[in-house]
Amino acid sequence: MARTVSKETIRYDEAPIPAPEPGRAVVRVRSVTLCGTDVHIWEDDYATPLPMVQGHEFSATIAALHPDDEGGAFAVGDHVAVSPYAACGRCYACSIGRPNACGSMSVYGCYEDDGALAEFMLVPLDRTRRLPEGLPVDLAPLWEPVSISLQAVRRGRAEAGERVLVSGAGPIGLFALLALRELGCSVVVVDTDRERLAIAAGLGAEATLAVAPGFPDAAQRHLIDEWTDGQGPSLVIDATGAPASLRTAVDLVAPAGRVVAVGISDRELVLSMRSLPVKEIDLLGSRNSLHMDEALDLLARNQEACRALITHRFGFDELDAAFRLLRDRTQRVGKIAIDISAPSPDEPSLAAALGESA
């Protein structure tokens, strides 16, 4: 396993292969994708202290099942995705069916040490899903950021025919664009990076707008007015975490519209006390996801588009280089994938060995 032991320092350790338990399978991790949270943990700039085995976006293959689970929904050799989220089941958020907002949320590789940057993991079967037919195991880790985008779209109550502004053309914003387009929404995407905007255009954005000081300028406001018949977009999804971007979202959204904040930052947001009540805006937060199955299906339907967002791949022994690239603002970096291990024809014999050792 790869353990982040201190700031920007990863140590590779040997660990025994876990034994399967009732309701918990041993999986061999296949691929992990990295996100901004992973960089903050690696930089020791996160709420959870080090050391930590990172990795929460991952796909795997079932290597061994407990005898109690044999013949059930899963079999050795199944390619799977595993939800990294564990909610308490007792708090208010959990009691109303929103465990994604649980105040005691635990997440593999973020709030607990059992992350996916390891060859083997012991995972609960109730948080495990078999991959849809035709979805490659090396693409499957993207289900997790896709599901975060889906949560933002669902929080915004997006409907066919709506005009939606997406702020931020990183992975979350681009996956939101895919989901909105499938719903039948007209989408304009804004970002500071013209290369990212070109990707958004290729994924079906109605228009793209480059953010610069003074955004939106007169020409951009005119375009938005024409696009929305002078009303403003009925929904804005902010995937930047930038206070200025969220302020602009509140300014641009139509009266009685919705603004969803899915980007996270510790920076402070200042709004006029007139902003929300005068336009009667719904200002909504969006955290994690409730839509694992839907995200896997969306990913399976949009494989070519989603694969294009993985700009770099590294081996398990190249994690230092992967993290340094991920935080490099001079490079065009989308999602970075870490390939842990390749499918092996001897997986059934491995499962037998694990069963005997249990």
SERO-4910 file (N, C-alpha, C, O; in steps of 0.05 Angstrom, whole numbers):
BEGIN
 pado doro    nc1    nc2    nc3   cac1   cac2   cac3    cc1    cc2    cc3    oc1    oc2    oc3
  Met    A     17    -24      0      0      0      0     17     25      0     41     24      8
  Ala    A      6     47     -9     20     73     -9      8     90     12    -16     97     11
  Arg    A     24     98     32     15    114     54     28    141     53     52    144     52
  Thr    A     11    163     53     22    190     56     28    194     85     10    197    101
  Val    A     54    195     92     62    196    120     67    224    130     65    228    154
  Ser    A     73    242    113     77    270    120     75    287     95     70    276     74
  Lys    A     78    313     98     74    331     75     90    322     51    115    321     52
  Glu    A     76    316     29     88    309      3    107    285      5    126    283    -10
  Thr    A    101    267     24    118    244     27    102    218     28     84    215     45
  Ile    A    106    201      8     92    175      6    111    152     12    133    152      1
  Arg    A    102    134     28    118    110     35    102     86     26     79     83     32
  Tyr    A    116     68     13    103     43      4    109     21     26    131     16     33
  Asp    A     87      9     35     89    -11     57     76    -37     47     58    -37     31
  Glu    A     87    -59     58     75    -85     54     53    -89     76     56    -80     98
  Ala    A     31   -101     68     10   -106     87     -3   -134     80     -3   -141     57
  Pro    A    -12   -148    100    -24   -174     95    -50   -171     79    -65   -151     83
  Ile    A    -56   -190     62    -82   -189     48   -104   -195     68   -103   -215     82
  Pro    A   -125   -178     69   -146   -183     89   -162   -208     82   -162   -216     59
  Ala    A   -175   -219    101   -192   -242     97   -221   -233     94   -229   -213    107
  Pro    A   -237   -246     77   -265   -238     74   -281   -242     99   -274   -260    115
  Glu    A   -301   -226    103   -319   -229    126   -348   -230    116   -353   -222     93
  Pro    A   -367   -239    132   -395   -238    123   -403   -209    116   -400   -191    132
  Gly    A   -412   -206     91   -420   -180     82   -398   -162     72   -403   -139     65
  Arg    A   -373   -172     73   -350   -156     65   -332   -174     48   -323   -195     56
  Ala    A   -326   -163     24   -310   -178      5   -282   -167      4   -277   -143      9
  Val    A   -263   -184     -4   -236   -174    -11   -236   -167    -40   -244   -183    -57
  Val    A   -227   -143    -46   -225   -135    -74   -196   -128    -81   -181   -118    -64
  Arg    A   -188   -133   -106   -163   -124   -116   -168    -97   -130   -183    -96   -150
  Val    A   -155    -76   -121   -159    -50   -133   -147    -49   -161   -124    -58   -165
  Arg    A   -161    -39   -180   -152    -37   -208   -142    -10   -215   -120     -6   -226
  Ser    A   -159     10   -210   -152     37   -219   -163     58   -199   -185     53   -188
  Val    A   -149     79   -195   -157    101   -177   -153    127   -193   -133    131   -206
  Thr    A   -173    145   -191   -170    172   -202   -167    192   -178   -178    188   -157
  Leu    A   -151    213   -183   -145    232   -163   -161    258   -167   -168    265   -189
  Cys    A   -166    272   -145   -181    297   -146   -166    318   -129   -146    312   -117
  Gly    A   -177    342   -128   -165    363   -113   -162    357    -83   -143    365    -71
  Thr    A   -182    343    -72   -180    335    -44   -155    319    -39   -142    322    -18
  Asp    A   -148    301    -57   -125    284    -54    -99    301    -53    -81    295    -38
  Val    A    -98    323    -69    -75    340    -68    -73    354    -40    -51    355    -29
  His    A    -96    363    -30    -95    376     -3    -85    357     18    -70    364     36
  Ile    A    -94    332     17    -85    312     37    -55    307     34    -41    306     53
  Trp    A    -46    304      9    -18    299      4     -1    323     13     22    319     22
  Glu    A    -12    347     11      3    371     21      0    375     51      9    395     62
  Asp    A    -14    357     65    -20    359     93    -35    385     99    -30    399    118
  Asp    A    -54    391     81    -71    415     84   -100    407     84   -116    416     68
  Tyr    A   -107    388    102   -134    377    103   -141    371    132   -123    368    149
  Ala    A   -167    369    138   -175    366    165   -166    340    178   -162    339    202
  Thr    A   -163    319    162   -155    293    173   -124    292    174   -111    298    155
  Pro    A   -113    285    198    -84    284    200    -72    260    186    -85    240    182
  Leu    A    -47    264    179    -31    242    168    -19    225    191    -17    235    213
  Pro    A    -12    200    186    -10    186    160    -38    177    150    -57    174    165
  Met    A    -39    172    123    -65    165    111    -59    150     85    -43    158     68
  Val    A    -73    128     81    -74    114     55    -96    128     39   -120    125     45
  Gln    A    -89    143     19   -108    159      3   -123    142    -18   -118    118    -21
  Gly    A   -141    156    -32   -155    143    -54   -184    137    -48   -190    119    -31
  His    A   -202    152    -61   -231    147    -56   -246    143    -82   -270    135    -81
  Glu    A   -234    149   -105   -247    144   -131   -234    119   -143   -211    121   -153
  Phe    A   -247     96   -142   -233     72   -151   -251     51   -162   -275     51   -157
  Ser    A   -239     33   -177   -253      9   -187   -236    -15   -178   -213    -12   -171
  Ala    A   -249    -38   -178   -236    -62   -166   -248    -87   -178   -267    -86   -193
  Thr    A   -235   -110   -172   -245   -136   -179   -248   -153   -154   -230   -153   -137
  Ile    A   -271   -166   -151   -274   -182   -127   -255   -206   -128   -254   -221   -147
  Ala    A   -239   -208   -106   -219   -229   -104   -228   -252    -87   -220   -275    -91
  Ala    A   -244   -246    -67   -253   -267    -49   -278   -259    -34   -281   -235    -27
  Leu    A   -296   -278    -30   -321   -274    -15   -321   -293      9   -310   -315      8
  His    A   -334   -285     30   -339   -303     52   -359   -325     43   -377   -319     27
  Pro    A   -356   -349     54   -375   -370     46   -405   -362     49   -421   -371     33
  Asp    A   -411   -345     68   -439   -336     72   -449   -320     48   -473   -319     44
  Asp    A   -431   -308     33   -439   -291     10   -436   -304    -17   -443   -292    -37
  Glu    A   -425   -328    -17   -422   -342    -43   -449   -350    -54   -467   -359    -39
  Gly    A   -452   -347    -80   -478   -354    -93   -498   -331    -91   -521   -335    -99
  Gly    A   -490   -308    -81   -507   -285    -79   -505   -266   -103   -502   -275   -125
  Ala    A   -506   -240    -97   -507   -220   -118   -480   -217   -132   -478   -206   -154
  Phe    A   -458   -225   -119   -431   -221   -129   -416   -248   -131   -422   -267   -117
  Ala    A   -397   -248   -150   -380   -272   -153   -351   -263   -156   -346   -240   -165
  Val    A   -333   -280   -149   -305   -275   -153   -300   -269   -182   -309   -284   -200
  Gly    A   -285   -248   -188   -279   -240   -215   -297   -217   -225   -291   -206   -246
  Asp    A   -318   -210   -211   -335   -188   -219   -319   -162   -217   -305   -157   -197
  His    A   -321   -145   -237   -310   -118   -236   -331   -100   -222   -355   -101   -229
  Val    A   -322    -84   -203   -341    -69   -186   -331    -41   -181   -308    -35   -184
  Ala    A   -350    -25   -173   -345      1   -161   -354      0   -132   -373    -14   -125
  Val    A   -340     15   -115   -347     15    -86   -351     44    -77   -334     61    -82
  Ser    A   -373     49    -64   -377     76    -53   -358     81    -30   -357     64    -12
  Pro    A   -344    103    -29   -326    109     -7   -340    120     17   -327    124     38
  Tyr    A   -366    126     15   -380    141     36   -393    122     56   -405    102     48
  Ala    A   -391    129     81   -405    114    102   -418    135    121   -404    151    133
  Ala    A   -444    134    123   -459    152    140   -467    139    166   -466    114    169
  Cys    A   -473    155    186   -479    144    213   -506    131    215   -509    113    231
  Gly    A   -525    140    198   -552    128    199   -570    138    221   -592    129    224
  Arg    A   -560    156    238   -575    165    262   -581    195    262   -600    203    275
  Cys    A   -565    211    248   -568    240    250   -592    250    234   -605    234    221
  Tyr    A   -598    276    236   -621    287    222   -619    283    192   -638    274    179
  Ala    A   -596    288    180   -593    285    151   -599    256    143   -613    251    123
  Cys    A   -588    237    158   -593    209    151   -623    202    155   -634    187    139
  Ser    A   -636    213    175   -663    207    181   -683    216    159   -705    206    157
  Ile    A   -675    236    143   -692    246    122   -683    237     95   -690    248     74
  Gly    A   -666    216     94   -658    204     69   -636    219     54   -634    217     30
  Arg    A   -620    235     69   -598    249     56   -571    243     70   -558    261     81
  Pro    A   -563    217     70   -539    209     84   -514    222     72   -493    222     85
  Asn    A   -516    232     47   -493    245     35   -484    270     50   -462    280     48
  Ala    A   -503    281     67   -497    305     83   -493    298    112   -494    316    129
  Cys    A   -489    273    118   -486    264    146   -463    279    160   -442    283    149
  Gly    A   -469    289    184   -449    304    199   -427    287    209   -406    298    217
  Ser    A   -430    261    209   -409    243    218   -399    226    194   -390    203    198
  Met    A   -400    237    171   -392    222    147   -364    213    148   -346    227    157
  Ser    A   -359    188    140   -332    177    137   -328    170    107   -346    161     94
  Val    A   -304    175     98   -298    171     69   -271    157     67   -251    166     79
  Tyr    A   -270    135     53   -245    121     48   -224    141     38   -229    156     19
  Gly    A   -200    140     49   -178    155     38   -179    185     43   -162    200     35
  Cys    A   -200    194     57   -203    222     65   -205    226     95   -190    241    107
  Tyr    A   -225    211    106   -230    213    135   -222    188    150   -222    187    175
  Glu    A   -215    167    135   -206    143    148   -184    131    131   -181    137    107
  Asp    A   -168    114    143   -142    105    132   -144     83    111   -124     75    100
  Asp    A   -168     73    106   -171     51     87   -176     60     59   -196     52     46
  Gly    A   -157     76     48   -160     86     21   -153     65      0   -143     43      7
  Ala    A   -157     72    -25   -155     53    -47   -127     52    -60   -123     37    -79
  Leu    A   -108     68    -50    -81     66    -61    -67     43    -47    -47     46    -32
  Ala    A    -78     19    -53    -68     -6    -42    -77    -28    -61    -95    -24    -77
  Glu    A    -63    -50    -60    -70    -72    -78    -96    -86    -71   -111    -94    -88
  Phe    A   -101    -89    -45   -125   -103    -36   -139    -86    -14   -127    -72      1
  Met    A   -166    -89    -14   -182    -76      6   -204    -95     15   -212   -114      0
  Leu    A   -214    -91     39   -238   -105     49   -261    -85     48   -260    -64     61
  Val    A   -282    -91     32   -303    -71     27   -330    -83     33   -334   -107     30
  Pro    A   -349    -67     42   -376    -76     47   -392    -81     21   -391    -64      3
  Leu    A   -405   -103     20   -420   -109     -5   -444    -91     -9   -453    -87    -32
  Asp    A   -455    -80     13   -478    -62      9   -470    -35     -3   -488    -20    -10
  Arg    A   -444    -30     -5   -435     -5    -18   -420    -12    -44   -406      5    -55
  Thr    A   -425    -36    -54   -411    -45    -78   -431    -50   -101   -453    -60    -96
  Arg    A   -423    -43   -125   -440    -47   -148   -423    -60   -170   -400    -53   -175
  Arg    A   -435    -80   -184   -423    -91   -208   -423    -70   -230   -443    -56   -233
  Leu    A   -402    -69   -245   -401    -49   -267   -421    -56   -288   -425    -80   -294
  Pro    A   -434    -36   -300   -452    -41   -323   -437    -55   -346   -413    -51   -349
  Glu    A   -452    -70   -361   -441    -85   -384   -426    -65   -402   -438    -45   -410
  Gly    A   -401    -71   -409   -387    -55   -428   -371    -31   -416   -357    -18   -430
  Leu    A   -374    -27   -390   -359     -5   -377   -332    -15   -369   -330    -32   -351
  Pro    A   -310     -5   -381   -283    -16   -375   -275     -9   -346   -282     12   -336
  Val    A   -261    -27   -334   -253    -24   -306   -234      0   -302   -234     12   -281
  Asp    A   -219      7   -323   -200     30   -320   -214     57   -322   -202     77   -315
  Leu    A   -239     57   -332   -254     82   -334   -273     85   -310   -282    107   -304
  Ala    A   -280     63   -298   -301     62   -277   -296     80   -253   -316     89   -241
  Pro    A   -271     87   -245   -268    104   -221   -282    132   -225   -288    145   -205
  Leu    A   -287    140   -250   -299    166   -255   -328    166   -245   -340    188   -244
  Trp    A   -340    143   -238   -367    144   -229   -370    163   -205   -391    175   -202
  Glu    A   -349    165   -188   -352    180   -163   -354    210   -169   -373    223   -160
  Pro    A   -336    223   -185   -341    251   -192   -366    255   -209   -379    276   -207
  Val    A   -373    235   -226   -398    237   -241   -421    239   -222   -440    254   -226
  Ser    A   -421    223   -201   -443    222   -181   -445    249   -166   -467    257   -159
  Ile    A   -422    262   -161   -423    288   -148   -436    308   -166   -452    325   -156
  Ser    A   -430    307   -192   -443    325   -211   -473    319   -212   -489    338   -213
  Leu    A   -481    294   -213   -509    287   -213   -523    297   -189   -546    307   -191
  Gln    A   -511    296   -165   -523    306   -141   -528    336   -144   -550    345   -136
  Ala    A   -509    351   -155   -514    380   -159   -537    385   -178   -553    403   -174
  Val    A   -539    369   -199   -560    372   -219   -587    366   -206   -607    380   -210
  Arg    A   -588    345   -190   -613    337   -176   -620    358   -155   -644    364   -152
  Arg    A   -601    368   -140   -606    389   -120   -618    414   -134   -635    427   -122
  Gly    A   -610    419   -158   -620    442   -172   -647    438   -186   -658    456   -197
  Arg    A   -657    413   -184   -683    406   -195   -685    413   -225   -705    424   -235
  Ala    A   -663    407   -239   -662    413   -268   -683    398   -283   -689    374   -278
  Glu    A   -695    411   -303   -716    399   -320   -710    405   -349   -696    424   -356
  Ala    A   -721    388   -366   -718    392   -395   -727    419   -404   -748    429   -394
  Gly    A   -712    432   -421   -719    457   -432   -708    481   -416   -709    504   -426
  Glu    A   -697    476   -393   -686    499   -377   -660    508   -389   -646    494   -402
  Arg    A   -655    534   -383   -629    546   -391   -612    547   -365   -619    560   -346
  Val    A   -590    532   -366   -573    528   -343   -545    539   -348   -533    533   -369
  Leu    A   -535    554   -329   -507    564   -330   -490    547   -312   -497    543   -288
  Val    A   -468    536   -322   -450    520   -306   -424    536   -304   -411    543   -324
  Ser    A   -416    543   -280   -392    558   -275   -370    539   -266   -372    526   -245
  Gly    A   -349    537   -283   -327    519   -277   -327    495   -296   -346    479   -296
  Ala    A   -307    493   -313   -305    471   -333   -284    451   -325   -271    439   -342
  Gly    A   -281    447   -299   -266    424   -290   -283    399   -292   -305    400   -303
  Pro    A   -273    376   -282   -288    351   -284   -317    352   -274   -335    343   -287
  Ile    A   -321    364   -250   -348    365   -239   -366    382   -257   -389    374   -262
  Gly    A   -357    405   -266   -374    421   -284   -379    407   -310   -401    409   -321
  Leu    A   -359    394   -321   -363    380   -347   -381    356   -344   -397    351   -362
  Phe    A   -379    341   -323   -398    319   -319   -426    329   -314   -445    317   -323
  Ala    A   -429    352   -300   -455    365   -297   -466    372   -325   -490    369   -330
  Leu    A   -450    383   -342   -458    389   -369   -469    365   -383   -490    366   -396
  Leu    A   -455    342   -381   -465    317   -394   -493    310   -383   -511    303   -399
  Ala    A   -496    311   -357   -521    303   -345   -543    322   -353   -566    313   -358
  Leu    A   -537    348   -354   -558    368   -361   -566    365   -390   -589    367   -397
  Arg    A   -546    359   -408   -553    355   -436   -570    331   -440   -589    331   -456
  Glu    A   -565    309   -425   -582    286   -427   -611    292   -418   -629    280   -428
  Leu    A   -614    310   -399   -640    318   -389   -655    335   -410   -680    338   -408
  Gly    A   -640    347   -429   -653    364   -448   -651    394   -441   -667    410   -451
  Cys    A   -631    401   -425   -627    429   -418   -608    442   -438   -592    429   -451
  Ser    A   -611    468   -441   -592    485   -456   -572    495   -436   -580    507   -416
  Val    A   -546    491   -442   -526    497   -422   -504    516   -433   -494    511   -455
  Val    A   -498    537   -418   -475    554   -423   -455    549   -401   -462    548   -377
  Val    A   -430    547   -409   -408    541   -390   -389    565   -389   -382    576   -410
  Val    A   -381    572   -365   -361    594   -362   -337    584   -347   -340    567   -329
  Asp    A   -314    594   -353   -289    586   -340   -267    606   -348   -271    622   -367
  Thr    A   -246    606   -333   -223    623   -339   -205    611   -360   -189    625   -373
  Asp    A   -207    585   -364   -188    569   -381   -201    564   -408   -221    550   -410
  Arg    A   -190    575   -430   -202    571   -456   -200    542   -466   -216    534   -482
  Glu    A   -179    528   -458   -177    500   -466   -200    483   -454   -211    466   -467
  Arg    A   -206    489   -429   -228    475   -416   -254    482   -430   -272    465   -433
  Leu    A   -257    507   -437   -281    516   -451   -284    502   -478   -307    496   -486
  Ala    A   -262    497   -491   -264    483   -517   -274    454   -512   -289    444   -529
  Ile    A   -266    442   -490   -276    415   -484   -306    416   -479   -321    400   -488
  Ala    A   -315    437   -464   -344    440   -458   -360    444   -484   -381    433   -487
  Ala    A   -348    459   -503   -362    462   -529   -365    436   -543   -386    430   -555
  Gly    A   -344    419   -541   -345    393   -554   -365    374   -541   -374    355   -554
  Leu    A   -371    379   -516   -390    362   -501   -419    372   -503   -437    361   -491
  Gly    A   -423    393   -519   -450    402   -524   -459    427   -511   -483    433   -511
  Ala    A   -441    443   -500   -449    469   -489   -461    487   -511   -450    488   -533
  Glu    A   -483    500   -505   -495    519   -524   -476    542   -531   -475    550   -554
  Ala    A   -461    551   -510   -441    572   -514   -422    570   -491   -428    557   -470
  Thr    A   -399    582   -494   -379    583   -472   -370    612   -469   -368    627   -489
  Leu    A   -365    619   -444   -357    647   -439   -331    647   -422   -329    633   -402
  Ala    A   -311    662   -431   -286    663   -417   -288    684   -395   -296    707   -399
  Val    A   -280    676   -371   -281    694   -348   -255    711   -346   -233    700   -348
  Ala    A   -259    737   -343   -236    756   -340   -245    777   -321   -269    778   -314
  Pro    A   -227    794   -311   -236    815   -293   -259    831   -305   -258    839   -328
  Gly    A   -279    836   -289   -303    850   -299   -324    832   -311   -344    842   -322
  Phe    A   -320    806   -308   -340    787   -319   -367    790   -305   -367    793   -281
  Pro    A   -389    789   -320   -390    788   -349   -389    816   -361   -400    835   -350
  Asp    A   -375    819   -383   -374    845   -396   -400    850   -412   -418    833   -412
  Ala    A   -402    873   -425   -426    880   -438   -435    860   -459   -458    853   -462
  Ala    A   -415    850   -475   -422    831   -496   -431    805   -484   -450    792   -494
  Gln    A   -419    796   -462   -427    771   -450   -454    774   -437   -470    755   -438
  Arg    A   -460    796   -424   -487    800   -413   -508    800   -435   -530    790   -432
  His    A   -501    812   -458   -520    812   -481   -525    783   -490   -548    776   -496
  Leu    A   -504    767   -492   -508    739   -500   -526    724   -480   -544    710   -489
  Ile    A   -521    728   -454   -538    715   -434   -567    725   -436   -585    709   -433
  Asp    A   -571    750   -440   -598    761   -443   -612    750   -467   -636    742   -465
  Glu    A   -598    748   -489   -610    736   -513   -618    707   -509   -639    698   -517
  Trp    A   -599    692   -496   -603    663   -491   -627    658   -473   -641    638   -476
  Thr    A   -631    676   -454   -652    672   -433   -676    690   -437   -693    693   -419
  Asp    A   -678    703   -460   -700    722   -465   -701    744   -443   -722    753   -435
  Gly    A   -678    752   -434   -676    774   -415   -682    766   -386   -683    783   -369
  Gln    A   -686    740   -381   -694    732   -354   -671    724   -337   -672    726   -312
  Gly    A   -649    715   -349   -628    702   -334   -632    672   -333   -655    663   -335
  Pro    A   -611    656   -329   -615    627   -327   -632    620   -303   -629    633   -282
  Ser    A   -649    600   -305   -665    592   -283   -650    575   -263   -658    572   -240
  Leu    A   -627    565   -271   -610    549   -253   -580    555   -259   -572    556   -282
  Val    A   -565    559   -238   -536    562   -241   -523    542   -223   -530    540   -199
  Ile    A   -504    527   -233   -489    508   -218   -460    518   -216   -447    521   -236
  Asp    A   -451    524   -192   -424    535   -188   -406    512   -179   -409    502   -156
  Ala    A   -387    505   -196   -369    483   -190   -340    493   -187   -321    479   -192
  Thr    A   -337    518   -178   -311    530   -176   -301    532   -147   -277    529   -142
  Gly    A   -318    537   -128   -310    543   -101   -299    571    -97   -288    578    -76
  Ala    A   -301    588   -118   -291    615   -116   -314    634   -108   -335    634   -120
  Pro    A   -309    650    -87   -331    668    -78   -341    687    -99   -365    692   -101
  Ala    A   -323    697   -116   -331    715   -137   -350    702   -157   -369    714   -167
  Ser    A   -345    676   -162   -362    661   -180   -390    657   -169   -409    660   -184
  Leu    A   -392    652   -143   -418    648   -131   -433    674   -129   -458    675   -133
  Arg    A   -419    696   -124   -432    722   -124   -444    728   -152   -466    739   -155
  Thr    A   -428    722   -173   -438    726   -200   -462    709   -206   -480    717   -220
  Ala    A   -462    684   -196   -484    666   -200   -510    678   -188   -531    677   -201
  Val    A   -508    689   -165   -531    702   -152   -540    726   -168   -564    732   -169
  Asp    A   -521    740   -179   -528    764   -196   -542    756   -221   -561    770   -230
  Leu    A   -533    734   -234   -543    727   -261   -568    711   -260   -584    712   -279
  Val    A   -573    695   -239   -596    677   -239   -622    692   -241   -624    715   -231
  Ala    A   -642    679   -254   -668    692   -257   -682    695   -230   -676    679   -211
  Pro    A   -699    715   -227   -716    716   -203   -731    689   -199   -741    678   -218
  Ala    A   -731    680   -174   -743    654   -167   -726    630   -177   -736    608   -177
  Gly    A   -702    636   -186   -684    615   -196   -669    601   -174   -673    607   -150
  Arg    A   -653    582   -181   -637    566   -162   -608    568   -168   -599    568   -191
  Val    A   -592    570   -147   -563    569   -149   -553    546   -132   -559    545   -108
  Val    A   -537    528   -144   -526    506   -129   -496    509   -127   -482    512   -147
  Ala    A   -486    509   -102   -458    511    -97   -447    483    -91   -453    471    -70
  Val    A   -431    472   -110   -418    446   -106   -388    449   -103   -376    431    -92
  Gly    A   -377    471   -112   -348    476   -107   -344    484    -78   -360    498    -66
  Ile    A   -322    474    -66   -317    478    -38   -291    495    -34   -271    491    -48
  Ser    A   -292    513    -15   -269    530     -9   -273    540     20   -295    542     30
  Asp    A   -250    546     33   -251    558     59   -252    589     58   -254    602     79
  Arg    A   -252    600     33   -254    629     31   -282    639     38   -302    625     35
  Glu    A   -283    664     47   -309    675     56   -324    687     32   -312    699     14
  Leu    A   -350    684     33   -368    695     13   -384    718     26   -395    715     48
  Val    A   -384    741     12   -399    764     22   -421    771      2   -415    775    -22
  Leu    A   -446    772     11   -468    779     -6   -484    801      7   -486    803     31
  Ser    A   -496    818    -10   -515    838      0   -539    824     12   -548    803      1
  Met    A   -550    834     33   -574    822     45   -598    826     27   -620    815     33
  Arg    A   -596    840      5   -617    843    -14   -617    820    -35   -637    814    -48
  Ser    A   -593    807    -37   -589    788    -59   -609    765    -60   -621    760    -81
  Leu    A   -613    752    -38   -631    729    -38   -660    736    -36   -676    726    -51
  Pro    A   -669    754    -17   -697    758    -14   -710    773    -37   -733    767    -44
  Val    A   -697    792    -48   -709    809    -69   -716    792    -94   -737    795   -106
  Lys    A   -698    773   -101   -703    756   -124   -715    729   -115   -722    712   -132
  Glu    A   -718    725    -89   -728    700    -78   -714    676    -90   -726    658   -101
  Ile    A   -688    676    -87   -671    655    -98   -669    631    -79   -669    635    -54
  Asp    A   -668    607    -89   -660    584    -74   -630    580    -76   -620    575    -98
  Leu    A   -616    584    -54   -587    580    -54   -582    554    -40   -587    551    -16
  Leu    A   -571    534    -55   -570    507    -46   -541    497    -45   -525    502    -63
  Gly    A   -534    482    -24   -509    468    -23   -512    440    -34   -534    429    -34
  Ser    A   -490    429    -44   -491    401    -55   -465    387    -46   -443    396    -51
  Arg    A   -469    364    -33   -446    350    -22   -447    320    -29   -469    308    -29
  Asn    A   -425    309    -37   -423    280    -42   -444    272    -62   -450    286    -81
  Ser    A   -457    248    -56   -476    238    -76   -495    218    -64   -490    206    -44
  Leu    A   -518    216    -77   -538    195    -71   -543    178    -96   -562    162    -95
  His    A   -527    180   -117   -535    169   -143   -514    151   -155   -506    155   -178
  Met    A   -506    130   -140   -485    113   -149   -493     98   -175   -478     97   -194
  Asp    A   -516     85   -174   -525     69   -197   -529     87   -222   -520     80   -244
  Glu    A   -542    110   -218   -546    128   -241   -520    139   -252   -518    142   -276
  Ala    A   -500    144   -235   -474    154   -244   -460    133   -260   -448    139   -281
  Leu    A   -461    108   -252   -448     86   -267   -461     84   -295   -448     80   -315
  Asp    A   -488     86   -296   -502     84   -321   -495    108   -339   -491    105   -364
  Leu    A   -494    132   -328   -487    156   -344   -459    153   -355   -454    160   -378
  Leu    A   -441    144   -338   -413    139   -347   -412    119   -370   -398    123   -390
  Ala    A   -427     97   -367   -427     76   -388   -438     87   -414   -429     78   -435
  Arg    A   -457    106   -413   -469    117   -437   -451    137   -451   -455    143   -474
  Asn    A   -433    148   -436   -416    171   -446   -386    164   -443   -371    182   -435
  Gln    A   -379    140   -451   -351    131   -446   -331    148   -461   -310    156   -449
  Glu    A   -336    153   -486   -316    168   -502   -311    196   -491   -289    204   -488
  Ala    A   -333    210   -484   -331    237   -474   -316    237   -447   -299    254   -441
  Cys    A   -324    218   -430   -312    217   -403   -283    208   -404   -266    219   -389
  Arg    A   -276    190   -421   -248    181   -423   -230    204   -432   -207    206   -424
  Ala    A   -240    222   -448   -224    245   -457   -216    263   -434   -197    278   -436
  Leu    A   -231    262   -412   -225    279   -389   -202    267   -372   -192    281   -354
  Ile    A   -194    242   -376   -171    231   -363   -147    238   -381   -142    227   -402
  Thr    A   -131    258   -372   -109    268   -388    -83    254   -383    -65    256   -399
  His    A    -80    241   -360    -55    228   -353    -60    202   -338    -79    200   -322
  Arg    A    -42    183   -343    -43    157   -328    -15    152   -317      5    157   -330
  Phe    A    -14    141   -292     11    134   -279      9    106   -268    -13     96   -262
  Gly    A     32     94   -264     33     69   -249     33     73   -219     36     96   -210
  Phe    A     28     52   -205     26     53   -175     52     64   -163     51     76   -142
  Asp    A     74     59   -176    100     67   -165    108     96   -173    130    104   -168
  Glu    A     89    110   -186     95    137   -196     77    158   -182     71    179   -194
  Leu    A     69    153   -158     50    171   -144     61    198   -140     47    218   -142
  Asp    A     87    200   -132     99    227   -128     96    244   -152     88    267   -150
  Ala    A    103    233   -175    101    248   -200     72    256   -206     66    278   -216
  Ala    A     53    237   -200     25    243   -206     15    266   -189      1    284   -199
  Phe    A     21    266   -163     12    288   -146     25    315   -154     11    335   -153
  Arg    A     50    314   -161     63    339   -169     51    351   -194     48    375   -197
  Leu    A     44    333   -212     31    343   -237      3    353   -231     -5    374   -242
  Leu    A    -12    340   -213    -39    348   -207    -41    376   -196    -61    390   -201
  Arg    A    -21    385   -181    -22    412   -170     -7    433   -188     -6    456   -181
  Asp    A      4    424   -210     19    442   -228      0    459   -244    -13    449   -263
  Arg    A     -2    484   -238    -21    502   -252    -12    510   -280    -26    523   -295
  Thr    A     13    503   -287     23    510   -314     16    488   -334     20    493   -358
  Gln    A      6    466   -326     -1    444   -344    -31    441   -347    -46    447   -328
  Arg    A    -40    431   -370    -68    425   -373    -73    397   -362    -65    377   -375
  Val    A    -85    395   -340    -90    370   -326   -119    367   -321   -132    384   -308
  Gly    A   -130    345   -330   -158    338   -324   -158    318   -300   -149    325   -279
  Lys    A   -168    294   -305   -167    273   -285   -141    258   -289   -133    252   -311
  Ile    A   -128    251   -267   -105    234   -267   -113    206   -257   -124    204   -235
  Ala    A   -106    185   -272   -112    158   -264    -87    144   -255    -66    147   -267
  Ile    A    -89    128   -234    -68    111   -224    -76     82   -229    -96     73   -218
  Asp    A    -61     68   -245    -67     40   -251    -52     23   -230    -27     21   -230
  Ile    A    -68     10   -212    -56     -6   -190    -48    -33   -199    -25    -42   -194
  Ser    A    -65    -47   -213    -59    -74   -222    -76    -82   -245    -98    -71   -249
  Ala    A    -66    -99   -262    -81   -108   -286    -96   -134   -279    -88   -149   -262
  Pro    A   -118   -139   -293   -133   -164   -289   -114   -188   -293    -97   -188   -310
  Ser    A   -118   -208   -276   -100   -231   -276   -116   -257   -279   -136   -261   -267
  Pro    A   -106   -275   -297   -121   -300   -301   -121   -318   -277   -137   -336   -275
  Asp    A   -103   -313   -257   -102   -331   -233   -119   -320   -210   -115   -329   -188
  Glu    A   -137   -301   -216   -154   -290   -194   -169   -311   -179   -170   -310   -155
  Pro    A   -182   -332   -192   -196   -352   -177   -178   -367   -158   -186   -372   -135
  Ser    A   -153   -373   -166   -135   -387   -147   -127   -369   -124   -123   -379   -102
  Leu    A   -125   -343   -129   -120   -324   -108   -143   -325    -88   -139   -325    -64
  Ala    A   -167   -325    -98   -191   -326    -81   -190   -350    -64   -197   -349    -40
  Ala    A   -183   -373    -75   -182   -398    -60   -161   -396    -38   -166   -405    -15
  Ala    A   -138   -384    -44   -118   -381    -24   -127   -363     -1   -122   -369     23
  Leu    A   -141   -342     -8   -151   -324     13   -172   -338     30   -173   -335     54
  Gly    A   -188   -355     17   -209   -369     32   -196   -389     52   -206   -392     74
  Glu    A   -175   -402     43   -161   -421     61   -148   -407     85   -148   -417    107
  Ser    A   -137   -382     79   -123   -368    101   -143   -356    121   -136   -351    143
  Ala    A   -169   -353    112   -189   -342    130   -196   -363    151   -213   -358    168
***
